[in-house]
Amino acid sequence: MARNRRSLAWVALAVAAGCGPASEEARGPDPAIFSGAEAPEDAPPGTCWGRAARPALVETVTEQVLVRPEAPGPDAAAPRPAQFRTETRQRILREREILWFETPCADELPPDFAASLQRALKARGIYDGPVTGRLDSATGAAVRRWQRARGGPDSPVLARETAEALGLVPVRRPAPE
């Protein structure tokens, strides 16, 4: 029972990450959810993490550079035209970044997690598909829109902060000092 629940939750997160359903053997490890040694160096033990890449911002400048100015031709009425060459340069304005964000771990997710997520997004006007209980690409796109609009990760992988805000997992309270 626990294995089935864990597998269902794992599949739910994998599908939310844009992975299609496949047998567990064919899927291999989920490339979108990380824990243990694969998580960020400062990740607390027992936590799960998602990773999103923020692409580099590259500026491309194309300009015409004068090679030879206009010059008088053999006939004063027909000057020799100027010659130009096209130069294109690229400059990196912002390097590519890997952004880590905490996600709910599979053992925190109830069996009906997918349907609950769809209902929560539908109630907020973010998801307009049917409540199927399957985390399809439309659900992943709704998760991405919800998170991006609130300054969260630009990812279909459900961030813990999003799951807490939607009431899908318990809110973690800081330990008293």
N, C-alpha and C positions, 0 to 999 in steps of 0.2 A: 504494500500500500504506500509506504513512504517513498519507495523507488518510483512508483507510478506518479506520485504527486511531484517529486523532484523532477522527473522527466517531463511532465506536463509544463511545469514552470519554466524549465530550461527551454523547451520548445517554444513557449510563449515569448520568452525574451529573444530567442533566436529569430523568430518570425517578425517580431517587432523591429529587429535590426535589419530586416529586409531579406532574411534567409528564407527560402522556400521549405516546405515540409519535406522531409526525407526520413528514411529509417535512421535510427541512432547510429548504426554501424557506418552508414554511408556519409553521415554528417561529419563525424570527427569532432574535435573540440570546437566549441563556439568561439569564433574569432572576435566577437563583439563584447564578451563578458570576461573579465579577468579577476583573478583572486590569487592569494598566496604570492609566490615568487614572481608571477607575471604582472601583478598590480604595481602601482607606483611605489617607489622606495619607502615613502613615509606612510603608506596605507596601514591602518590599524589591522591587526590579525582578525580574521573572520569577516572581513568586509569584501564586497564585490564592486567592481569598477567597470565603467564603460570608457571608451576612448573615441575621440572625434578629432579629425585633422582639420585645422584651419589653414586653408591654402595660402601660399605666398601671394603677395600683392606685387605685381610686376607692371612697371610703366614702360610702354614702348613709344619711342619718339622717332618719327621719320621726318627728315628735313632734306631740302635741296641745298647742296653745297656748291658754290661757284668754283669751277675748275679753271675756266679761262674767261676773262671778261670780254665784252663786246669790243671789237676792234675794227678800225677802218679797213674796208676791203680794197681790192684793186680798183674798184670803181667807187667813187665817193658817194654815189647814190645808193649803193648796196653794201652796207657794213656787214662784217662777219658776225653772226650772232654769238652771244655768250654760250658757254657750255656748262652744264650742271651735272652733278652725279647725286644719286639718292643714297643717303646714309640712314641706316636704321640702328638705333641703340636701345638696349633694354637695361633697366635699372630696377633692382629689387627694393621696393619701398618697405615691405614687411616680410620677414622670413616665415616659412611654413612653421606652424606650431602644432604640437600634439597636446590636446586638452583632455585631462582626465576628470571624470565625474563619478561619484558614488552611485551605484544602482542597488535596488533591492536584491538580496540573494534569493536563490530559488526556494530555499526552505521557509522563507517569509511569505511566499505567495500562496493564496488559497487555490483550490482546484478550479474555481470559477473565475479566476483572475482576468482572463481575456474578456469575458462578458462584462465584468465589473468595470474594466478600463473603458470599454466601448460605451457603456451607459454613462460613465462619468464625463467622458468627452462629449457625448451627445447632449447631455444636460447643459453643457457650457457652449453649445453651438459650434463646436470644433469638428465633430465627426457627424456626417450625415448618412452614413451607411447603415445597414441593418445590424442589429445586435446578434451576431452569429456565434460568439464564443471562440472565434478563430482570429488570431492576430495576423491579418492579411496586410498587404501593402497600403491599403487605404487607412487602416488603423495606425500603421507606422508613420504615414504621412501626417496624420492628425496629431500624433505624439510630437513629431518634429515641429509642426506649426505652433502647438501649445508652448513647447519649451522655448523655441526661438523668440516668440512674442513676449516672453517673460524674462528674457536675458539668460536663459539656460542654454544647454548644449544644442547645437544644430545637428541633431541625431535622432533617428527613429528608436534608439535604445532609450528606454524609460529611465530617467535619472531618479534617484531616491528622493530628491527635493520635489520633483513633480509628483511622484507616487504619494508622498506625504500630503502635498497640497490638494490632491484629488481625493484624499481619504482612503487610499488603497492599502497603505501600510501604516503601522503605528508611528507617530512622530517621536523621534529620539529626543529626549531631554538631556541637557548637559548634567553631568554628575555634580552634586553639591560639593562646594570647596570646603 
